[in-house]
Amino acid sequence: MSGMIVESEVQVRYAETDQMGVAYHAAFFPWLEVGRMSLLHRRGKTYGQMEAEGVCLPVVEAHMEYLKPARFEEVLVIRTHVAEVRQASVKFAYEVCRKGEEAVLVRGHTVHVTTNREGKTIRMPEHVRKMLAHQAED
């Protein structure tokens, strides 16, 4: 991963696991959202503030590679960065690891289009593009 990487933590809850205590594959999608929200916040704007300004970022593509299992009660670290900013979309990339370990459990990305509140695709406002494209280290 390159650029500004933001790390967020989640703990695997019982309701997010299957009968064997392994995190269910769909549980990872909300965890990626935790990573995105943390990244936006670290860059100075919450998603709620963006929506109040009339800019929404709905998911139009999601991809994950499941490399190793996550288990009940493990603390996971979600590493998130902006992989690409285009005129009307942004791609976030993620890696999920166990806290204190470097081995990647899940690797993935999501693509989001820029829309107004009515759901119409719009050109990404310049201030949002700059905020997302910012690659400075903290």
Backbone hydrogen bonds, N-H to C=O, Kabsch-Sander energy under -0.5 kcal/mol:
donor,donor_aa,acceptor,acceptor_aa,energy
5,I,3,G,-0.6
6,V,4,M,-0.5
6,V,80,T,-2.7
8,S,78,I,-1.8
10,V,76,L,-2.0
12,V,74,E,-2.5
16,E,13,R,-1.8
17,T,14,Y,-1.8
18,D,22,V,-2.2
21,G,18,D,-2.1
23,A,70,A,-3.6
24,Y,16,E,-3.2
27,A,24,Y,-1.7
28,F,25,H,-1.2
29,F,26,A,-1.0
31,W,27,A,-1.0
32,L,28,F,-2.2
33,E,29,F,-1.6
34,V,30,P,-1.7
35,G,31,W,-1.7
36,R,32,L,-2.4
37,M,33,E,-2.9
38,S,34,V,-2.1
39,L,35,G,-2.2
40,L,36,R,-2.6
41,H,37,M,-2.4
42,R,38,S,-2.6
43,R,39,L,-1.5
44,G,41,H,-1.8
45,K,40,L,-2.3
50,M,46,T,-1.9
51,E,47,Y,-2.6
52,A,48,G,-2.2
53,E,49,Q,-1.4
54,G,51,E,-1.7
55,V,50,M,-2.6
56,C,54,G,-0.5
56,C,115,T,-2.8
60,V,111,V,-3.1
61,E,111,V,-1.4
63,H,109,H,-2.6
65,E,107,R,-3.0
66,Y,64,M,-0.5
67,L,65,E,-0.8
67,L,105,L,-3.2
68,K,105,L,-1.7
72,F,21,G,-2.3
73,E,12,V,-2.4
74,E,71,R,-2.2
76,L,10,V,-3.5
76,L,74,E,-0.6
77,V,97,C,-3.1
78,I,8,S,-3.2
78,I,76,L,-0.5
79,R,77,V,-0.6
79,R,95,E,-3.3
80,T,6,V,-2.6
80,T,78,I,-0.6
81,H,93,A,-2.1
83,A,81,H,-0.7
83,A,91,K,-2.8
84,E,91,K,-1.5
86,R,89,S,-3.1
90,V,112,H,-2.3
91,K,84,E,-2.9
92,F,90,V,-0.5
92,F,110,T,-2.5
93,A,81,H,-2.9
94,Y,108,G,-2.8
95,E,79,R,-1.7
96,V,106,V,-2.7
97,C,77,V,-2.3
98,R,103,A,-0.6
99,K,75,V,-3.0
101,E,98,R,-2.2
105,L,96,V,-3.4
106,V,96,V,-1.4
107,R,65,E,-1.9
108,G,94,Y,-2.1
109,H,63,H,-2.1
110,T,92,F,-2.1
111,V,61,E,-2.3
112,H,90,V,-2.7
113,V,58,P,-1.6
114,T,88,A,-2.5
115,T,56,C,-2.4
115,T,113,V,-0.6
116,N,120,K,-2.0
119,G,116,N,-1.9
122,I,114,T,-2.8
124,M,87,Q,-3.8
128,V,125,P,-0.6
129,R,125,P,-2.6
130,K,126,E,-2.7
131,M,127,H,-1.8
132,L,128,V,-2.6
133,A,129,R,-2.7
134,H,130,K,-1.1
